């Protein structure tokens, strides 16, 4: 949401895909769980979105031979109002990657937030309701060996008190 805010995108324009469990996502500075990313990376996520927006606007301005300050980004499109020109982010992406990556850039003023601090529908709910969401228990590992701990029956029986329905 923070990246969308800085890119001037709306939530209906994105698809949320959870990072799969994979060693390539293990990074001491970047996690993929625990609901910590927003608190820990608030500024960094905003800066990444702002940098992308600046690079997209610069790519459009270069294409139109105008100053970036004459352009604006809105809902995934860069506009040059004076000429009526506009290009979607997707059309600018290949040129934008060649723009210098800004080390600092103007972040949106919190008073201009359209997403952050507002109530939104959860984007992951439909997949959870219709059963298409994948969880760890859904993982199918054919090549995995499964191990079970085997204990003596008397040890287990001692741990199972009166009224316990299970007996070995």
Secondary structure, 3 states (H helix, E strand, C coil): CHHHHHHCCCHHHCCCCCCCCCHHHCECCECCCCCCHHHHHHHHHHHHHHHHHHHHHHHHHHHHCCCHHHCEEECCEEEECCCCEEEEHHHHHHHHCCCCCCCCCCCCCHHHCCCCCCCCCCCCHHHHHHCCCCCHHHCCCCCCCCCCCCCCHHHHHHHCCCCCCCCC
